[in-house]
Amino acid sequence: MNLATLALFLPACFALNTAPGPNSLLSISNATRYGYRTSCMAGVGRLLAFAMMIALASAGLAVVLQTSELIFYGIKIVGAAYLFYLAYQLWRAAPQAETESKNAPIGLCALARQEFFVAAGNPKAILIFTAFLPQFVDQTADIGSQLTLLGLLFLVLECKRLPKSPCVS
C-alpha cells in the first residue's frame, strides 16, 4: 500500500468516524449519565464488535477478489454509491434533540456489552466496512495485509474519537 492511498484513506476514515450514528449517540449518552471515563472504557465493546466485523468483511472480500475481479469491482461501485447515499441522507437529516432520561447506574460490563450489541446489530457498520475498505485496496498487492492495515487504522481512529479516552491522553 502506498502513501498516497493512505493519505486519502485517513481523512476519509476520520470523516466517516465522526459522522453520528447509533454508537456515537450511545457513547455520548453514557458519558453524560456515567462519566467520560466509564463511557470510554465501555467503548471497548464497540471496538471489539468493529474488529470482528472488519475481520469478517476482509475475509469475505479477499475471497471475492480471488474468485472474480469483476465482482470485486462491482462491490466497489455499489459501495461507493452507498456511501454517497449515506452522505446525502446525513445532509438532508434534521437535527433532533435527545430526550433526557434518568436511569439507575449500571455496571461497566453491562455498558460494554450494550456498546458491543449496538455496534454488532448496526447493519450500517458492516455495509460501511464492505463498501469503504475496498476503495483503498490495491488489487496487485497482498489483499489480506492491506485490509488488516486499513482495519487497524480505522480502529485507531475510532479509539481516538472517544472523549477523553485512554488512547487520547
DSSP file (Angstrom, degrees, kcal/mol; ACC not computed):
  #  RESIDUE AA STRUCTURE BP1 BP2  ACC     N-H-->O    O-->H-N    N-H-->O    O-->H-N    TCO  KAPPA ALPHA  PHI   PSI    X-CA   Y-CA   Z-CA
    1    1 A M              0   0    0      0, 0.0     2,-0.1     0, 0.0   136,-0.1   0.000 360.0 360.0 360.0 132.0    0.0    0.0    0.0
    2    2 A N     >  -     0   0    0      1,-0.1     4,-1.7     4,-0.0     3,-0.2  -0.435 360.0-112.9 -92.5 167.1    1.4    3.3   -1.0
    3    3 A L  H  > S+     0   0    0      1,-0.2     4,-2.6     2,-0.2     5,-0.2   0.813 113.0  61.1 -68.4 -30.8    1.5    6.6    0.9
    4    4 A A  H  > S+     0   0    0      2,-0.2     4,-1.2     1,-0.2    -1,-0.2   0.907 105.2  48.2 -63.0 -40.4   -0.9    8.3   -1.5
    5    5 A T  H  > S+     0   0    0     -3,-0.2     4,-2.6     1,-0.2     3,-0.4   0.919 112.8  47.6 -65.2 -43.5   -3.6    5.8   -0.8
    6    6 A L  H  X S+     0   0    0     -4,-1.7     4,-2.6     1,-0.2    -2,-0.2   0.867 106.4  58.3 -64.8 -35.3   -3.1    6.2    3.0
    7    7 A A  H  < S+     0   0    0     -4,-2.6    -1,-0.2     1,-0.2    -2,-0.2   0.789 113.2  39.9 -65.8 -26.2   -3.2   10.0    2.6
    8    8 A L  H  X S+     0   0    0     -4,-1.2     4,-1.4    -3,-0.4    -2,-0.2   0.833 114.8  52.7 -84.9 -37.5   -6.6    9.6    1.1
    9    9 A F  H  X S+     0   0    0     -4,-2.6     4,-3.2     1,-0.2     5,-0.3   0.923 102.0  56.9 -67.1 -46.0   -7.8    6.9    3.5
   10   10 A L  H  X S+     0   0    0     -4,-2.6     4,-2.5     1,-0.2    -1,-0.2   0.913 110.6  40.1 -60.7 -49.0   -7.0    8.6    6.8
   11   11 A P  H  > S+     0   0    0      0, 0.0     4,-2.5     0, 0.0    -1,-0.2   0.894 117.6  50.0 -67.7 -34.9   -9.1   11.8    6.2
   12   12 A A  H  X S+     0   0    0     -4,-1.4     4,-2.2     2,-0.2    -2,-0.2   0.915 113.1  46.6 -65.8 -40.9  -11.9    9.8    4.7
   13   13 A C  H  X S+     0   0    0     -4,-3.2     4,-2.6     2,-0.2    -1,-0.2   0.898 111.0  52.1 -66.4 -41.1  -11.8    7.4    7.6
   14   14 A F  H  X S+     0   0    0     -4,-2.5     4,-1.7    -5,-0.3    -2,-0.2   0.927 110.6  47.9 -60.7 -45.0  -11.7   10.3   10.1
   15   15 A A  H  X S+     0   0    0     -4,-2.5     4,-0.8     1,-0.2    -1,-0.2   0.898 112.3  49.6 -62.9 -40.3  -14.8   11.9    8.4
   16   16 A L  H >< S+     0   0    0     -4,-2.2     3,-0.5     1,-0.2    -2,-0.2   0.892 110.4  50.6 -65.7 -39.6  -16.6    8.5    8.5
   17   17 A N  H 3< S+     0   0    0     -4,-2.6    -1,-0.2     1,-0.2    -2,-0.2   0.804 108.5  52.0 -68.6 -29.6  -15.8    8.0   12.2
   18   18 A T  H 3< S+     0   0    0     -4,-1.7    -1,-0.2    -5,-0.2    -2,-0.2   0.621  82.5 106.3 -85.4 -10.9  -17.0   11.5   13.1
   19   19 A A  S << S-     0   0    0     -4,-0.8     5,-0.2    -3,-0.5     2,-0.0  -0.508  80.7-112.2 -66.5 130.5  -20.4   11.0   11.4
   20   20 A P        +     0   0    0      0, 0.0    -1,-0.1     0, 0.0    -2,-0.1  -0.344  51.0 150.3 -68.3 144.6  -23.0   10.5   14.1
   21   21 A G     >  -     0   0    0     -3,-0.0     4,-2.5    -2,-0.0     5,-0.2  -0.859  61.8 -70.4-154.6-173.1  -24.6    7.1   14.4
   22   22 A P  H  > S+     0   0    0      0, 0.0     4,-2.3     0, 0.0     5,-0.2   0.878 129.2  49.5 -59.1 -39.3  -26.2    4.8   17.0
   23   23 A N  H  > S+     0   0    0      2,-0.2     4,-2.5     1,-0.2     5,-0.2   0.892 110.4  50.0 -69.0 -38.2  -22.8    4.1   18.6
   24   24 A S  H  > S+     0   0    0      2,-0.2     4,-2.5     1,-0.2     5,-0.2   0.931 112.2  47.3 -63.9 -44.9  -21.9    7.7   18.9
   25   25 A L  H  X S+     0   0    0     -4,-2.5     4,-2.6     2,-0.2    -2,-0.2   0.898 112.4  49.8 -64.3 -39.9  -25.2    8.6   20.4
   26   26 A L  H  X S+     0   0    0     -4,-2.3     4,-2.8    -5,-0.2    -1,-0.2   0.922 111.3  49.3 -64.0 -42.9  -24.9    5.7   22.9
   27   27 A S  H  X S+     0   0    0     -4,-2.5     4,-2.2     2,-0.2    -2,-0.2   0.911 112.9  46.4 -63.1 -42.8  -21.4    6.8   23.9
   28   28 A I  H  X S+     0   0    0     -4,-2.5     4,-2.2     2,-0.2    -1,-0.2   0.914 113.0  50.0 -65.0 -42.6  -22.5   10.4   24.4
   29   29 A S  H  X S+     0   0    0     -4,-2.6     4,-1.8     1,-0.2    -2,-0.2   0.921 112.1  47.0 -62.1 -44.2  -25.5    9.3   26.4
   30   30 A N  H  X>S+     0   0    0     -4,-2.8     4,-3.4     1,-0.2     5,-0.5   0.873 110.2  54.0 -65.2 -36.3  -23.3    7.0   28.6
   31   31 A A  H  X5S+     0   0    0     -4,-2.2     4,-1.3     1,-0.2    -1,-0.2   0.895 110.5  45.8 -65.9 -39.1  -20.8    9.8   29.1
   32   32 A T  H  <5S+     0   0    0     -4,-2.2    -1,-0.2     2,-0.2    -2,-0.2   0.840 121.8  37.7 -72.6 -31.1  -23.5   12.2   30.3
   33   33 A R  H  <5S+     0   0    0     -4,-1.8    -2,-0.2    -5,-0.2    -3,-0.2   0.894 135.0  15.5 -84.8 -42.4  -25.0    9.6   32.6
   34   34 A Y  H  <5S-     0   0    0     -4,-3.4     4,-0.3     1,-0.2    -3,-0.2   0.446 110.9 -97.7-118.5  -3.0  -22.0    7.7   33.9
   35   35 A G     X< -     0   0    0     -4,-1.3     4,-2.1    -5,-0.5    -1,-0.2  -0.089  35.0 -82.1 101.6 158.2  -19.0   10.0   33.1
   36   36 A Y  H  > S+     0   0    0      1,-0.2     4,-2.8     2,-0.2     5,-0.2   0.915 122.6  52.5 -64.3 -45.6  -16.4   10.1   30.4
   37   37 A R  H  > S+     0   0    0      1,-0.2     4,-2.3     2,-0.2    -1,-0.2   0.923 111.9  45.1 -61.3 -45.8  -14.0    7.5   31.8
   38   38 A T  H  > S+     0   0    0     -4,-0.3     4,-2.3     1,-0.2    -1,-0.2   0.909 113.4  51.0 -63.5 -42.5  -16.8    4.9   32.2
   39   39 A S  H  X S+     0   0    0     -4,-2.1     4,-1.2     1,-0.2    -2,-0.2   0.907 111.3  47.7 -62.4 -42.3  -18.1    5.7   28.7
   40   40 A C  H  < S+     0   0    0     -4,-2.8     4,-0.3     2,-0.2    -2,-0.2   0.890 111.3  49.9 -67.6 -39.4  -14.7    5.3   27.2
   41   41 A M  H >< S+     0   0    0     -4,-2.3     3,-1.2    -5,-0.2     4,-0.2   0.878 109.5  51.7 -67.0 -35.9  -14.0    2.0   28.9
   42   42 A A  H >X S+     0   0    0     -4,-2.3     3,-1.8     1,-0.2     4,-0.5   0.768  93.6  75.2 -69.2 -24.5  -17.4    0.7   27.8
   43   43 A G  H 3X S+     0   0    0     -4,-1.2     4,-2.2     1,-0.3    -1,-0.2   0.650  74.8  79.3 -62.0 -15.2  -16.3    1.8   24.2
   44   44 A V  H <> S+     0   0    0     -3,-1.2     4,-2.4    -4,-0.3    -1,-0.3   0.849  86.8  59.2 -60.2 -33.1  -14.1   -1.3   24.2
   45   45 A G  H <> S+     0   0    0     -3,-1.8     4,-2.0    -4,-0.2    -1,-0.2   0.906 106.0  46.9 -61.2 -41.7  -17.2   -3.3   23.4
   46   46 A R  H  X S+     0   0    0     -4,-0.5     4,-2.8     2,-0.2    -2,-0.2   0.922 111.0  51.1 -65.3 -44.9  -17.8   -1.2   20.3
   47   47 A L  H  X S+     0   0    0     -4,-2.2     4,-2.5     1,-0.2    -2,-0.2   0.887 109.6  51.1 -61.7 -38.4  -14.1   -1.6   19.2
   48   48 A L  H  X S+     0   0    0     -4,-2.4     4,-2.2     2,-0.2    -1,-0.2   0.924 111.2  47.3 -64.4 -44.2  -14.4   -5.4   19.7
   49   49 A A  H  X S+     0   0    0     -4,-2.0     4,-2.4     1,-0.2    -2,-0.2   0.918 113.1  48.6 -63.3 -43.3  -17.5   -5.6   17.6
   50   50 A F  H  X S+     0   0    0     -4,-2.8     4,-2.7     2,-0.2     5,-0.2   0.902 109.5  52.7 -64.0 -40.3  -16.0   -3.4   14.9
   51   51 A A  H  X S+     0   0    0     -4,-2.5     4,-2.3    -5,-0.2    -1,-0.2   0.914 110.6  47.4 -61.6 -42.1  -12.8   -5.5   14.9
   52   52 A M  H  X S+     0   0    0     -4,-2.2     4,-2.4     2,-0.2    -1,-0.2   0.916 113.2  48.0 -65.0 -42.1  -14.9   -8.7   14.4
   53   53 A M  H  X S+     0   0    0     -4,-2.4     4,-2.7     2,-0.2    -2,-0.2   0.877 111.2  50.5 -67.9 -37.0  -16.9   -7.1   11.6
   54   54 A I  H  X S+     0   0    0     -4,-2.7     4,-2.9     2,-0.2     5,-0.2   0.916 110.9  49.5 -65.3 -42.6  -13.7   -5.8    9.8
   55   55 A A  H  X S+     0   0    0     -4,-2.3     4,-2.4    -5,-0.2    -2,-0.2   0.926 113.5  45.6 -62.5 -44.5  -12.2   -9.3   10.0
   56   56 A L  H  X S+     0   0    0     -4,-2.4     4,-2.3     2,-0.2    -2,-0.2   0.925 115.1  46.8 -65.0 -44.1  -15.3  -10.9    8.6
   57   57 A A  H  X S+     0   0    0     -4,-2.7     4,-2.7     1,-0.2     5,-0.2   0.910 112.8  50.2 -64.1 -41.7  -15.6   -8.3    5.8
   58   58 A S  H  X S+     0   0    0     -4,-2.9     4,-2.4     2,-0.2    -2,-0.2   0.916 110.6  48.6 -63.9 -43.4  -11.9   -8.6    5.0
   59   59 A A  H  X S+     0   0    0     -4,-2.4     4,-1.8    -5,-0.2    -1,-0.2   0.922 114.4  46.1 -63.1 -43.3  -12.1  -12.4    4.8
   60   60 A G  H  X S+     0   0    0     -4,-2.3     4,-2.2     1,-0.2    -2,-0.2   0.896 113.1  48.7 -66.4 -40.7  -15.1  -12.2    2.5
   61   61 A L  H  X S+     0   0    0     -4,-2.7     4,-2.6     2,-0.2    -2,-0.2   0.870 109.0  53.2 -68.8 -36.3  -13.7   -9.5    0.3
   62   62 A A  H  X S+     0   0    0     -4,-2.4     4,-2.2    -5,-0.2    -1,-0.2   0.914 110.5  47.4 -64.1 -41.6  -10.4  -11.4   -0.1
   63   63 A V  H  X S+     0   0    0     -4,-1.8     4,-1.7     2,-0.2    -2,-0.2   0.923 112.1  49.7 -64.7 -43.8  -12.3  -14.5   -1.2
   64   64 A V  H  X S+     0   0    0     -4,-2.2     4,-3.1     1,-0.2     8,-0.3   0.921 111.2  49.2 -61.2 -43.9  -14.4  -12.5   -3.7
   65   65 A L  H  < S+     0   0    0     -4,-2.6    -1,-0.2     1,-0.2    -2,-0.2   0.895 110.6  49.8 -65.1 -39.3  -11.4  -10.8   -5.2
   66   66 A Q  H  < S+     0   0    0     -4,-2.2    -1,-0.2    -5,-0.2    -2,-0.2   0.814 115.8  44.9 -67.9 -27.8   -9.6  -14.1   -5.6
   67   67 A T  H  < S-     0   0    0     -4,-1.7     2,-0.3     1,-0.3    -2,-0.2   0.932 130.9  -1.7 -80.0 -49.6  -12.7  -15.5   -7.3
   68   68 A S     X  -     0   0    0     -4,-3.1     4,-1.7    -5,-0.2    -1,-0.3  -0.932  44.3-163.4-152.4 120.0  -13.6  -12.7   -9.6
   69   69 A E  H  > S+     0   0    0     -2,-0.3     4,-2.2     1,-0.2     5,-0.1   0.829  97.4  57.2 -69.6 -31.4  -12.1   -9.3  -10.2
   70   70 A L  H  > S+     0   0    0      2,-0.2     4,-2.2     1,-0.2    -1,-0.2   0.902 106.3  47.9 -66.7 -42.1  -15.3   -8.2  -12.0
   71   71 A I  H  > S+     0   0    0      2,-0.2     4,-2.4     1,-0.2    -1,-0.2   0.912 111.1  51.6 -64.5 -41.6  -17.4   -9.0   -8.9
   72   72 A F  H  X S+     0   0    0     -4,-1.7     4,-2.1    -8,-0.3    -2,-0.2   0.911 109.2  50.2 -61.4 -41.9  -15.0   -7.1   -6.7
   73   73 A Y  H  X S+     0   0    0     -4,-2.2     4,-2.2     1,-0.2    -1,-0.2   0.900 109.4  51.8 -61.9 -40.9  -15.2   -4.1   -9.0
   74   74 A G  H  X S+     0   0    0     -4,-2.2     4,-2.7     1,-0.2     5,-0.2   0.898 107.7  51.8 -61.6 -41.1  -19.0   -4.3   -8.8
   75   75 A I  H  X S+     0   0    0     -4,-2.4     4,-2.8     1,-0.2    -1,-0.2   0.901 108.8  51.2 -62.0 -40.9  -18.8   -4.3   -5.0
   76   76 A K  H  X S+     0   0    0     -4,-2.1     4,-2.4     2,-0.2    -2,-0.2   0.909 111.4  47.0 -63.1 -41.7  -16.6   -1.2   -5.1
   77   77 A I  H  X S+     0   0    0     -4,-2.2     4,-2.3     2,-0.2    -2,-0.2   0.939 114.9  45.2 -66.1 -47.2  -19.1    0.6   -7.3
   78   78 A V  H  X S+     0   0    0     -4,-2.7     4,-2.3     1,-0.2    -2,-0.2   0.902 113.5  51.9 -63.0 -40.1  -22.1   -0.4   -5.2
   79   79 A G  H  X S+     0   0    0     -4,-2.8     4,-2.2    -5,-0.2    -2,-0.2   0.906 109.1  48.6 -62.8 -42.8  -20.2    0.5   -2.1
   80   80 A A  H  X S+     0   0    0     -4,-2.4     4,-2.1     2,-0.2    -1,-0.2   0.906 111.3  50.6 -64.7 -40.5  -19.3    4.0   -3.4
   81   81 A A  H  X S+     0   0    0     -4,-2.3     4,-2.1     1,-0.2    -2,-0.2   0.900 109.6  51.4 -63.1 -39.9  -22.9    4.6   -4.4
   82   82 A Y  H  X S+     0   0    0     -4,-2.3     4,-2.6     2,-0.2    -2,-0.2   0.900 108.0  51.5 -63.8 -41.2  -24.0    3.5   -0.9
   83   83 A L  H  X S+     0   0    0     -4,-2.2     4,-2.3     2,-0.2    -1,-0.2   0.889 109.7  49.5 -64.7 -38.1  -21.5    6.0    0.7
   84   84 A F  H  X S+     0   0    0     -4,-2.1     4,-2.4     2,-0.2    -1,-0.2   0.894 109.9  52.2 -64.6 -38.8  -22.9    8.8   -1.5
   85   85 A Y  H  X S+     0   0    0     -4,-2.1     4,-2.6     2,-0.2    -2,-0.2   0.924 109.5  48.8 -62.1 -44.9  -26.4    7.8   -0.4
   86   86 A L  H  X S+     0   0    0     -4,-2.6     4,-2.6     1,-0.2    -2,-0.2   0.910 111.0  50.4 -61.5 -42.0  -25.3    7.9    3.3
   87   87 A A  H  X S+     0   0    0     -4,-2.3     4,-2.2     1,-0.2    -1,-0.2   0.909 111.0  48.9 -62.6 -41.1  -23.8   11.4    2.7
   88   88 A Y  H  X S+     0   0    0     -4,-2.4     4,-1.9     2,-0.2    -2,-0.2   0.919 111.6  49.0 -64.3 -44.1  -27.0   12.6    1.1
   89   89 A Q  H  X S+     0   0    0     -4,-2.6     4,-1.2     1,-0.2    -2,-0.2   0.899 112.4  48.5 -62.4 -41.1  -29.1   11.2    3.9
   90   90 A L  H  < S+     0   0    0     -4,-2.6     3,-0.2     1,-0.2    -1,-0.2   0.889 110.4  51.5 -66.3 -38.8  -26.9   12.9    6.5
   91   91 A W  H  < S+     0   0    0     -4,-2.2    -1,-0.2     1,-0.2    -2,-0.2   0.856 115.3  41.6 -65.5 -36.5  -27.0   16.2    4.6
   92   92 A R  H  < S+     0   0    0     -4,-1.9    -1,-0.2    -5,-0.1    -2,-0.2   0.587  89.9 112.4 -88.6 -12.1  -30.8   16.1    4.5
   93   93 A A     <  -     0   0    0     -4,-1.2    -3,-0.0    -3,-0.2    -4,-0.0  -0.335  64.3-131.1 -68.7 141.8  -31.4   14.9    8.0
   94   94 A A        -     0   0    0      1,-0.1     2,-0.1    -2,-0.0    -1,-0.1  -0.753  28.1-110.5 -89.0 136.5  -33.0   17.3   10.5
   95   95 A P        -     0   0    0      0, 0.0     2,-0.4     0, 0.0    -1,-0.1  -0.436  36.1-164.9 -67.4 139.3  -31.2   17.6   13.9
   96   96 A Q        -     0   0    0     -2,-0.1     2,-0.3    -3,-0.0    -3,-0.0  -0.974  16.9-124.3-128.2 141.6  -33.1   16.1   16.8
   97   97 A A        -     0   0    0     -2,-0.4     2,-0.3     1,-0.1     0, 0.0  -0.616  26.5-119.7 -83.3 141.5  -32.6   16.6   20.4
   98   98 A E        -     0   0    0     -2,-0.3     2,-0.3     1,-0.1    -1,-0.1  -0.643  28.4-121.5 -78.9 134.1  -32.0   13.5   22.6
   99   99 A T        -     0   0    0     -2,-0.3     2,-0.4     1,-0.1    -1,-0.1  -0.568  26.2-121.8 -77.2 140.2  -34.7   13.1   25.3
  100  100 A E        +     0   0    0     -2,-0.3     2,-0.4     2,-0.0    -1,-0.1  -0.656  33.6 178.9 -86.3 132.1  -33.2   13.1   28.8
  101  101 A S        -     0   0    0     -2,-0.4     2,-0.7     2,-0.0     0, 0.0  -0.981  24.7-137.5-133.0 147.3  -34.0   10.1   30.9
  102  102 A K        +     0   0    0     -2,-0.4     2,-0.3   -69,-0.0    -2,-0.0  -0.890  31.8 171.2-106.5 107.1  -32.9    9.2   34.4
  103  103 A N        -     0   0    0     -2,-0.7     3,-0.1     3,-0.0    -2,-0.0  -0.806  39.2-101.1-112.1 155.6  -31.8    5.6   34.7
  104  104 A A        -     0   0    0     -2,-0.3    -1,-0.0     1,-0.1     0, 0.0  -0.496  51.7 -94.7 -69.7 143.8  -30.2    3.8   37.6
  105  105 A P        -     0   0    0      0, 0.0     2,-0.3     0, 0.0    -1,-0.1  -0.280  43.0-159.4 -60.6 143.5  -26.4    3.3   37.1
  106  106 A I        -     0   0    0      1,-0.1     5,-0.0    -3,-0.1    -3,-0.0  -0.814  24.4 -86.7-121.5 165.8  -25.4    0.0   35.6
  107  107 A G     >  -     0   0    0     -2,-0.3     4,-2.0     1,-0.1     5,-0.1  -0.158  32.0-112.8 -72.7 163.8  -22.0   -1.8   35.6
  108  108 A L  H  > S+     0   0    0      1,-0.2     4,-2.7     2,-0.2     5,-0.2   0.877 116.6  53.4 -62.8 -40.9  -19.1   -1.3   33.2
  109  109 A C  H  > S+     0   0    0      1,-0.2     4,-2.5     2,-0.2    -1,-0.2   0.892 108.6  50.0 -63.4 -38.7  -19.5   -4.8   31.8
  110  110 A A  H  > S+     0   0    0      2,-0.2     4,-2.2     1,-0.2    -1,-0.2   0.894 111.6  48.3 -67.5 -38.7  -23.2   -4.2   31.1
  111  111 A L  H  X S+     0   0    0     -4,-2.0     4,-2.6     2,-0.2    -2,-0.2   0.914 112.4  48.2 -66.6 -42.3  -22.3   -0.9   29.3
  112  112 A A  H  X S+     0   0    0     -4,-2.7     4,-2.6     2,-0.2    -2,-0.2   0.902 111.9  49.9 -63.9 -40.6  -19.5   -2.6   27.3
  113  113 A R  H  X S+     0   0    0     -4,-2.5     4,-2.6     2,-0.2    -1,-0.2   0.900 110.3  50.9 -63.5 -40.0  -22.0   -5.4   26.3
  114  114 A Q  H  X S+     0   0    0     -4,-2.2     4,-2.3     2,-0.2    -2,-0.2   0.922 110.8  48.0 -62.7 -45.2  -24.5   -2.7   25.3
  115  115 A E  H  X S+     0   0    0     -4,-2.6     4,-2.3     2,-0.2    -2,-0.2   0.914 111.9  51.2 -60.2 -43.3  -21.9   -1.0   23.1
  116  116 A F  H  X S+     0   0    0     -4,-2.6     4,-3.1     1,-0.2     5,-0.2   0.942 112.3  44.3 -60.0 -49.5  -21.0   -4.3   21.6
  117  117 A F  H  X S+     0   0    0     -4,-2.6     4,-2.1     2,-0.2    -1,-0.2   0.846 111.8  52.0 -70.2 -33.2  -24.5   -5.3   20.7
  118  118 A V  H  < S+     0   0    0     -4,-2.3     4,-0.2    -5,-0.2    -1,-0.2   0.930 115.5  42.6 -65.4 -43.0  -25.4   -1.8   19.3
  119  119 A A  H >< S+     0   0    0     -4,-2.3     3,-1.1    -5,-0.2    -2,-0.2   0.930 117.0  46.2 -67.2 -45.4  -22.3   -2.0   17.1
  120  120 A A  H 3< S+     0   0    0     -4,-3.1    -1,-0.2     1,-0.2    -2,-0.2   0.816 113.3  49.8 -69.0 -29.8  -22.8   -5.6   16.1
  121  121 A G  T 3< S+     0   0    0     -4,-2.1    -1,-0.2    -5,-0.2    -2,-0.2   0.390  85.6 101.4 -89.3   4.5  -26.5   -5.0   15.4
  122  122 A N    X>  -     0   0    0     -3,-1.1     4,-1.0    -4,-0.2     3,-1.0  -0.778  52.2-169.4 -92.3 103.1  -25.9   -2.0   13.2
  123  123 A P  H 3> S+     0   0    0      0, 0.0     4,-1.9     0, 0.0     5,-0.2   0.780  84.1  66.3 -64.4 -23.7  -26.2   -3.1    9.6
  124  124 A K  H 3> S+     0   0    0      1,-0.2     4,-2.3     2,-0.2     5,-0.2   0.875  96.4  56.0 -62.8 -36.3  -24.8    0.3    8.5
  125  125 A A  H <> S+     0   0    0     -3,-1.0     4,-2.3     2,-0.2    -1,-0.2   0.943 108.3  44.0 -64.8 -48.7  -21.5   -0.6   10.1
  126  126 A I  H  X S+     0   0    0     -4,-1.0     4,-2.2     1,-0.2    -1,-0.2   0.872 113.7  52.2 -66.5 -34.2  -20.9   -3.9    8.2
  127  127 A L  H  X S+     0   0    0     -4,-1.9     4,-1.8     2,-0.2     5,-0.2   0.884 108.4  51.1 -66.7 -36.7  -22.0   -2.1    5.0
  128  128 A I  H  X>S+     0   0    0     -4,-2.3     4,-3.4     2,-0.2     5,-0.5   0.914 110.4  48.9 -65.6 -41.2  -19.5    0.6    5.6
  129  129 A F  H  X5S+     0   0    0     -4,-2.3     4,-0.9     1,-0.2    -2,-0.2   0.892 116.0  42.3 -66.9 -37.7  -16.7   -1.9    6.1
  130  130 A T  H  <5S+     0   0    0     -4,-2.2    -1,-0.2    -5,-0.2    -2,-0.2   0.734 124.5  37.2 -80.5 -20.6  -17.6   -3.8    2.9
  131  131 A A  H  <5S+     0   0    0     -4,-1.8     4,-0.3    -5,-0.2    -2,-0.2   0.793 122.0  39.9 -95.8 -33.3  -18.2   -0.6    0.9
  132  132 A F  H ><5S+     0   0    0     -4,-3.4     3,-1.1    -5,-0.2     4,-0.3   0.936 108.9  52.6 -87.1 -50.5  -15.5    1.7    2.3
  133  133 A L  G ><<S+     0   0    0     -4,-0.9     3,-1.9    -5,-0.5     4,-0.1   0.875 101.6  59.4 -59.5 -41.8  -12.4   -0.5    2.8
  134  134 A P  G >  S+     0   0    0      0, 0.0     3,-1.3     0, 0.0    -1,-0.2   0.758  90.6  71.9 -62.2 -21.3  -12.3   -1.9   -0.8
  135  135 A Q  G <  S+     0   0    0     -3,-1.1    -2,-0.2    -4,-0.3    -3,-0.1   0.733 103.3  41.8 -63.6 -19.6  -12.0    1.6   -2.2
  136  136 A F  G <  S+     0   0    0     -3,-1.9     2,-0.4    -4,-0.3    -1,-0.3   0.233  88.4 111.6-113.7  11.6   -8.4    1.7   -0.9
  137  137 A V    <   -     0   0    0     -3,-1.3     2,-0.7    -4,-0.1     6,-0.1  -0.756  59.0-142.8 -93.3 130.5   -7.2   -1.8   -1.8
  138  138 A D    >   -     0   0    0     -2,-0.4     3,-1.3     4,-0.1     8,-0.1  -0.835   9.3-153.5 -88.9 116.0   -4.5   -2.3   -4.4
  139  139 A Q  T 3  S+     0   0    0     -2,-0.7     4,-0.1     1,-0.3    -1,-0.1   0.652  89.6  59.1 -69.0 -15.3   -5.6   -5.5   -6.3
  140  140 A T  T 3  S+     0   0    0      2,-0.1    -1,-0.3     3,-0.0     2,-0.2   0.624 101.3  62.2 -89.0 -12.7   -2.0   -6.3   -7.3
  141  141 A A  S <  S-     0   0    0     -3,-1.3     2,-0.5     1,-0.1    -4,-0.0  -0.470 109.5 -61.9-104.4 177.8   -0.6   -6.4   -3.8
  142  142 A D     >  -     0   0    0      1,-0.2     4,-1.5    -2,-0.2    -4,-0.1  -0.467  46.5-162.7 -64.5 114.6   -1.4   -8.7   -0.8
  143  143 A I  H  > S+     0   0    0     -2,-0.5     4,-2.7     1,-0.2     5,-0.3   0.895  82.1  55.8 -69.9 -42.7   -5.1   -8.1   -0.1
  144  144 A G  H  > S+     0   0    0      1,-0.2     4,-2.2     2,-0.2    -1,-0.2   0.910 109.1  45.5 -59.8 -45.3   -5.1   -9.6    3.4
  145  145 A S  H  > S+     0   0    0      2,-0.2     4,-2.5     1,-0.2    -1,-0.2   0.876 113.0  51.2 -68.8 -35.5   -2.3   -7.4    4.8
  146  146 A Q  H  X S+     0   0    0     -4,-1.5     4,-2.8     2,-0.2     5,-0.2   0.940 111.8  46.0 -65.2 -46.2   -3.9   -4.3    3.2
  147  147 A L  H  X S+     0   0    0     -4,-2.7     4,-2.4     1,-0.2    -2,-0.2   0.868 112.3  52.1 -65.2 -35.5   -7.3   -4.9    4.7
  148  148 A T  H  X S+     0   0    0     -4,-2.2     4,-2.6    -5,-0.3    -1,-0.2   0.937 111.7  46.0 -63.9 -46.4   -5.7   -5.7    8.1
  149  149 A L  H  X S+     0   0    0     -4,-2.5     4,-2.5     2,-0.2    -2,-0.2   0.930 114.2  47.4 -62.3 -45.9   -3.8   -2.4    8.0
  150  150 A L  H  X S+     0   0    0     -4,-2.8     4,-2.2     1,-0.2    -1,-0.2   0.900 112.6  50.0 -63.2 -40.2   -6.8   -0.4    6.9
  151  151 A G  H  X S+     0   0    0     -4,-2.4     4,-2.3    -5,-0.2    -1,-0.2   0.911 110.8  48.8 -64.1 -42.9   -8.9   -2.1    9.6
  152  152 A L  H  X S+     0   0    0     -4,-2.6     4,-2.4     2,-0.2    -2,-0.2   0.907 111.1  49.9 -64.3 -41.3   -6.4   -1.3   12.3
  153  153 A L  H  X S+     0   0    0     -4,-2.5     4,-2.4     2,-0.2    -1,-0.2   0.901 109.3  52.3 -63.6 -39.3   -6.2    2.3   11.2
  154  154 A F  H  X S+     0   0    0     -4,-2.2     4,-2.3     1,-0.2    -2,-0.2   0.931 110.8  47.4 -59.9 -45.3   -9.9    2.5   11.3
  155  155 A L  H  X S+     0   0    0     -4,-2.3     4,-2.4     2,-0.2    -2,-0.2   0.874 109.9  52.6 -66.1 -37.0  -10.0    1.2   14.9
  156  156 A V  H  X S+     0   0    0     -4,-2.4     4,-2.3     2,-0.2    -1,-0.2   0.931 111.8  45.8 -63.5 -44.6   -7.2    3.5   16.0
  157  157 A L  H  X S+     0   0    0     -4,-2.4     4,-1.2     2,-0.2    -2,-0.2   0.875 111.7  52.1 -66.6 -35.3   -9.2    6.5   14.6
  158  158 A E  H  X S+     0   0    0     -4,-2.3     4,-0.6    -5,-0.2    -1,-0.2   0.898 110.6  48.5 -64.9 -39.7  -12.3    5.2   16.3
  159  159 A C  H >< S+     0   0    0     -4,-2.4     3,-0.9     1,-0.2     8,-0.2   0.886 108.2  53.9 -67.1 -39.2  -10.5    4.9   19.5
  160  160 A K  H 3< S+     0   0    0     -4,-2.3    -1,-0.2     1,-0.2    -2,-0.2   0.771 101.2  62.0 -65.7 -24.9   -9.1    8.5   19.2
  161  161 A R  H 3< S+     0   0    0     -4,-1.2    -1,-0.2    -3,-0.2    -2,-0.2   0.739  78.1 102.4 -75.4 -22.6  -12.7    9.7   18.7
  162  162 A L  S X< S-     0   0    0     -3,-0.9     3,-1.3    -4,-0.6     2,-0.2  -0.407  86.6-106.0 -63.7 134.3  -13.8    8.5   22.2
  163  163 A P  T 3  S-     0   0    0      0, 0.0  -123,-0.2     0, 0.0    -1,-0.1  -0.441  91.5 -16.4 -68.1 127.2  -13.9   11.6   24.5
  164  164 A K  T 3  S+     0   0    0     -2,-0.2  -124,-0.1    -4,-0.1    -3,-0.1   0.829  93.9 167.8  50.0  39.6  -11.1   11.7   27.0
  165  165 A S    X>  -     0   0    0     -3,-1.3     4,-1.8    -6,-0.2     3,-1.1  -0.362  52.6-108.7 -78.8 163.4  -10.2    8.0   26.3
  166  166 A P  T 34 S+     0   0    0      0, 0.0    -1,-0.1     0, 0.0    -6,-0.1   0.761 119.6  63.2 -61.9 -22.2   -7.0    6.4   27.5
  167  167 A C  T 34 S+     0   0    0     -8,-0.2    -7,-0.1     1,-0.2    -8,-0.1   0.815 107.3  41.5 -69.7 -29.5   -6.0    6.4   23.8
  168  168 A V  T <4        0   0    0     -3,-1.1    -1,-0.2    -9,-0.2    -8,-0.1   0.883 360.0 360.0 -87.4 -41.1   -6.0   10.2   23.7
  169  169 A S     <        0   0    0     -4,-1.8    -1,-0.2     0, 0.0    -2,-0.1   0.487 360.0 360.0 -77.2 360.0   -4.5   11.2   27.0
